[in-house]
Amino acid sequence: MTQSTSILSRFSCNVATKLSVRPFSSTILRMNAEAQDHSALTWNEFLKYRTYRRGFQVASMGVSGLVGLVVGWEYISSVNIDPTQMVFGFDPLLAMGAGLFMFTGFCALLGPLLGNFVFNFLVLRSKRLPFRLKEDLFLQHVKKNRVDPSYQSFANPVPDYYGEKITSLHGYRRWLRNCAAYRKKRDEFLKM
């Protein structure tokens, strides 16, 4: 037992000296320099970039859905359809139409991923890390200040639970006021 303990202590001592001697990595220094540049991105710029990103995602969703529709239509028009044969137990035209609809929807769902990639590549080249840091901070603020949706009703709906419609500082302040009004209505209703 003492031999294994001494081996462990020697090993941990060896590891500690190796770790303490190892110089700082250039990646860590680069990340620290970029993190200090975090202050270069103001809240207004961040919210403007968020709006641009959402626009890229919506536009690419439409384009990829249209491409999916064209590709699916091209495939369906080139396939020989035998009207006497059933496809998955359905009429062939109905099955092909449902397949076209599903393929178009699948391609449209891939659109926001493509839009996010294009946005990061074209717009956020130099401000990728500051944008991510601001976004994490923004989402923490939203998570901290959003309301409990378990008390919502038709008369008192939850104000933008994920903060997706916040596009400016004025909009953020309005969202905070709406959350406070929701809490006030909820508390007044619970007191009754």
C-alpha positions in Angstrom: 0.0 0.0 0.0 2.8 2.4 0.8 4.5 1.7 -2.5 1.3 2.6 -4.5 0.8 5.7 -2.4 4.4 6.8 -3.0 4.0 6.2 -6.8 0.8 8.3 -6.8 2.5 11.1 -4.9 5.4 11.0 -7.3 3.1 11.0 -10.2 1.0 13.9 -8.9 4.2 15.9 -8.1 5.5 15.2 -11.6 2.2 16.4 -13.2 2.1 19.5 -11.0 5.6 20.5 -12.1 4.9 19.8 -15.7 1.7 21.9 -15.5 3.3 24.7 -13.7 6.3 24.9 -16.1 4.1 24.9 -19.2 3.9 28.3 -20.8 0.6 30.0 -21.6 -0.9 28.9 -24.9 -1.2 31.5 -27.7 -4.9 30.6 -28.1 -5.7 31.6 -24.6 -3.9 34.9 -25.1 -5.8 35.4 -28.3 -9.1 34.6 -26.6 -8.3 37.0 -23.8 -7.5 39.8 -26.3 -10.8 39.1 -28.1 -12.7 39.1 -24.8 -11.2 42.5 -24.0 -12.5 43.6 -27.4 -15.9 42.5 -26.1 -16.6 46.1 -25.0 -16.2 47.3 -28.6 -19.6 45.8 -29.5 -22.3 48.1 -28.0 -25.8 46.9 -27.1 -27.3 48.8 -30.0 -24.9 47.1 -32.4 -25.6 43.7 -30.9 -29.3 44.1 -31.2 -28.9 45.4 -34.8 -26.8 42.3 -35.6 -29.4 40.1 -34.0 -32.1 41.6 -36.2 -29.8 41.0 -39.3 -29.3 37.4 -38.2 -33.0 36.8 -38.0 -33.5 38.4 -41.4 -30.8 36.1 -42.9 -32.5 33.1 -41.2 -36.0 33.9 -42.5 -34.7 34.7 -46.0 -32.7 31.5 -46.3 -35.7 29.6 -45.0 -37.8 30.9 -47.9 -35.0 30.3 -50.4 -34.2 26.8 -49.2 -38.0 25.9 -49.1 -38.3 27.1 -52.7 -35.2 25.1 -53.8 -36.7 22.1 -52.0 -40.0 22.6 -53.9 -38.2 22.9 -57.3 -36.0 19.9 -56.6 -38.9 17.8 -55.4 -41.1 18.8 -58.3 -38.3 18.0 -60.7 -38.0 14.5 -59.1 -41.7 13.9 -59.2 -42.0 15.0 -62.8 -39.3 12.6 -63.9 -40.7 9.5 -62.1 -43.1 7.2 -64.0 -46.3 6.9 -61.9 -48.5 3.9 -62.4 -52.0 4.9 -61.4 -53.0 1.3 -60.7 -50.2 0.7 -58.1 -50.6 2.0 -54.6 -47.7 3.8 -52.8 -47.6 3.1 -49.1 -51.3 2.2 -49.3 -52.3 5.6 -50.8 -53.2 6.9 -54.3 -49.8 7.6 -56.1 -50.7 11.3 -56.7 -51.6 11.8 -53.1 -48.4 10.1 -51.9 -46.2 12.0 -54.3 -47.9 15.3 -53.3 -47.4 14.5 -49.6 -43.8 13.6 -50.3 -43.2 16.9 -52.1 -44.8 18.8 -49.2 -42.6 17.0 -46.7 -39.4 17.5 -48.7 -40.2 21.2 -49.1 -40.8 21.5 -45.3 -37.6 19.7 -44.5 -35.6 22.0 -46.8 -37.3 25.0 -45.3 -36.3 23.8 -41.8 -32.7 23.6 -42.9 -32.9 27.2 -44.1 -32.2 28.9 -40.7 -29.0 26.8 -40.2 -27.8 27.9 -43.6 -28.8 31.5 -42.9 -26.9 31.4 -39.6 -23.8 30.1 -41.3 -24.0 32.8 -44.0 -24.5 35.5 -41.4 -21.5 34.3 -39.3 -19.3 34.1 -42.4 -20.3 37.4 -44.1 -21.3 39.8 -41.4 -19.7 38.6 -38.1 -16.2 37.8 -39.3 -14.3 40.0 -36.8 -17.0 40.3 -34.1 -17.9 36.6 -33.7 -16.6 36.3 -30.1 -17.9 39.6 -28.8 -21.3 38.8 -30.4 -21.5 35.4 -28.7 -20.5 36.9 -25.3 -23.1 39.7 -25.6 -25.7 37.1 -26.7 -24.9 34.9 -23.6 -25.2 38.0 -21.4 -28.4 39.1 -23.1 -30.0 35.6 -22.8 -29.1 35.6 -19.1 -30.9 39.0 -18.7 -33.9 37.6 -20.5 -33.9 34.4 -18.4 -33.6 36.4 -15.2 -36.4 38.9 -16.1 -38.9 36.9 -17.9 -42.2 35.9 -16.3 -43.6 32.6 -15.2 -45.8 31.4 -18.0 -47.8 29.0 -15.9 -50.3 31.9 -15.0 -51.0 33.0 -18.5 -54.5 33.3 -19.9 -56.2 34.8 -22.9 -56.7 38.0 -21.0 -53.1 38.1 -19.7 -50.7 36.5 -22.3 -47.0 36.1 -21.6 -44.9 39.0 -23.1 -42.4 37.5 -25.6 -41.0 34.7 -23.3 -37.7 34.2 -25.2 -37.1 37.9 -26.0 -37.1 37.3 -29.8 -38.9 40.5 -30.7 -36.4 42.7 -28.8 -34.6 44.8 -31.5 -33.4 47.8 -29.6 -32.7 49.2 -26.1 -36.1 50.9 -26.3 -37.7 47.5 -27.1 -35.9 45.9 -24.2 -37.1 48.5 -21.8 -40.7 48.1 -23.2 -40.3 44.3 -22.7 -39.3 44.8 -19.1 -42.3 47.1 -18.5 -44.6 44.5 -20.1 -43.1 41.8 -17.8 -43.7 44.0 -14.8 -47.3 44.7 -15.9 -47.8 41.0 -16.4 -46.5 40.3 -12.9 -48.7 43.0 -11.5 -51.9 41.6 -13.2 -51.0 38.1 -12.0 -50.5 39.3 -8.4 -53.7 41.2 -8.4 -55.6 38.2 -9.8 -54.1 35.9 -7.2 -55.1 38.3 -4.4 -58.7 38.2 -5.4 
